[in-house]
Amino acid sequence: MAPFASHPSGAPDAEPPAPLASHRSGAPAAEPLRAPGGDAVDSELARRWWSRRFLDLLESFGIGSRLQRGREYAAAGQVLELDVEPGIVLAKVQGTMFTPYKVRIRPAVFSEHQWRRAEKAIASRALMLAKLLAGEMPSDIEEVLAGAKLALLPVSYEELRADCSCPDEANPCKHTAAAYYVLAEHLDGDPFALFTLRGRTQQELLQSLRARRMKAAGGLSVGERAVQQRDAERKTQVPLTQLIDSFWRAGPQLAQLQVSPLASEFPDALLRRLGPLPAAEDGGNLSEPLAPIYAHLAAAAERRALSG
Ligand SMILES: [Zn+2]
């Protein structure tokens, strides 16, 4: 692994055999130095589907055994710092040397063109857009982005382009592996960091999505449209004092109202229009169990209306 920062010359500092290390003056100890400032990761990390999936993907890349070496490191709090910036994760991991090792992970970022595709795909789904704007991670986000030929999570280990300043040839070395675990824990609390890894901060993404939504709504926000509509209505309204005699009388418009008790051909049309409703605890589509209920209620209402 190519070091990217200089570190004290001389002694090999990655996992030296314990007996040798103890005899060499100034040589690193076999055990990593304690890192009181480090954040020990929770033993039950990756509680959320996206962070679990991140770790599962890493394991699926055939680095499972090397990944495990970092787990204890992470659990012991050896990762002193972890910063997630657009397209780059920087971590400092306390190893056997006095100076912590520097880990750098540089996932492939989306190009401008790819981001436009991603945003277009997201913005075309009202529910997904609403969820993201509310700070939630939609469970079908990967599916939707896959439809735009994009992968939110890494598709290969090489794509993560990780390196560490330690001399260990293995990739991931245990410092990098520890950084992955702490990154997974970070993702638990901040799902938008997944987008940051692909090059957009939460603020940038949401700003862009809001702009798309406003454009689709004719350049006005929902609030602005409501104000505009209210002002237009006010102009045509007759003051209440002039309506006292006729206020409770039904106007000719009542006759124009058409109410059909017949069930629609597609009673679950509204559900279909909303798209998948990933509200179920297991992330399943709530529309599926609701659709037959809508159909049943529509048929029952029709029977009741026609029998009366
Ligand atoms: Zn390392």
Residues whose N, C-alpha, C, O or C-beta is under 5 A from the ligand:
A	BS01	ZN	Y101 C164 C166 C173 K174 H175 T176
